[in-house]
Amino acid sequence: MKKNALTIQQSVEQEFEKQTKSAYKIFSEFISLLDNGTIRTVEQNQSEWVVNHWVKKGILLGFRLGKLRTISSKTFPFFDKHTFPLKKITLKDNIRIVPGGTSIRKGAYVASSAIIMPPAYINVGAYVSKNVLIDSHALVGSCAYIGERVHLSAASQIGGVLEPIGALPVIIENDVLVGGNCGIYEGTIVKQRAVIGSGVTLNGSTPVYDLVNETVIRKNSNGSLVIPENAVVVAGSRAVYSPFASKNGLHMYTPLIVKYRDERTDAKTALEESLR
């Protein structure tokens, strides 16, 4: 960790426990480092994702310090804590934001070459890596991590989490395709090159049935559901065998891994380079 980030960490930890007159100055320095990607809510330690608890504390400190105000913009006014205005983006950032109502909160990092279609919303603490395509009506929740070359299709929802401080947010690793109308919540980790089919919902309460390996994937000891590398996940169902359910022919929603990515799948899921 860089020296200025380490200094901010120590200050944020102190201010979170007991606010002083310096709290707002400390928060201003903190949110700038979060905004430009110098610090992150989550980082990968070898193969394991870990939460930087103090970064979440810094964000929560901002909510404590913030006052509800009318904040003007060129298109419309909005009403929020003054500590979290809109992110300032210029042409030099090399981010394509198509007109139509997209909002990105300060404290969210968006790397160069990202494409954001309208309307989309990226919340504070989120980290969006290079060459990501975020389609219409998509959400990237607070503290969520989006890896490189990820495609979030229209109406996909990537859940966020601020509290509890130790809870892992949703992690989408490199080269993942998330289909339209998907919901990924509760600290789910989607490993690299996975394909999440349209309409799939993933959370800590819903097991995933791997038809290829004939196993059931459930949330791990850390509370995270982990989708394996290259997995192709689609929406499915399974029968419920209680007398009432059997009588009424009831089934439960269940995500299914139906295959693992191959060359044919890659051809279908290639990002639209001609649009960049």
SULQUI-V539069 format. One line per field, one symbol per residue. ss: DSSP state (h for helix, s for strand, l for the rest). phi: phi as a letter, one per 40 degrees, with the letter a starting at -180 (. if undefined). psi: psi as a letter, one per 20 degrees, with the letter a starting at -180 (. if undefined). Layout:
ss=???
phi=???
psi=???
This chain:
ss=llhhhhhhhhhhhhhhhlllllhhhhhhhhhhhhhllllllssssllsssslhhhhhhhhhhhhhllssssllllllssssllllsllllhhhllsslllllssslllssllllssllllssllllssllllssllllssllllssllllssllllssllllllllllllssllllssllllssllllssllllssllllsslllllsssllllsssllllllllsslllssssssssslllhhhhhhllssssssssssllhhhhhhhlllhhhl
phi=.cdcccccdcccdccccacbccdcccccccccccccgcbbcbacbfbbcbccdcccccccccccccbcbcbcbcbacabacccbccccbbdccfbcbcdihcbbcdgbcbccgcbbcccbbbcdgcbbccfcbbcdfcbbcdgcbbccfcbccdgcbbcbabbcdcccccbbcdgcbbccfcbbbfgcbbcdgcbbcdgcbbaccbcbcccccfbbcbccccgbcbccdgcbbbcbabcbbcdccccbgcbbcacbccabdbcccdccbccccccc
psi=pqghhgghghgggghhhopaijghgghggghghhhjjhqqhqqoodjppqpnhhghhgghghhghqppqpoqrhgqqrorpiimaqppprhhilpooqqjjqppqpipporqjqpoqqqqpprqiqooaqkqooaqkqporpjqpoaqkqoorpjqooqrpgqqhipprppoaqkqporqkqporlkpoorqjqporpjpppriioqpoohgilrpprqahijppoprqjqoprparqqpjqgggghjlqqqppqpoirqpahggghhjpqnhii.
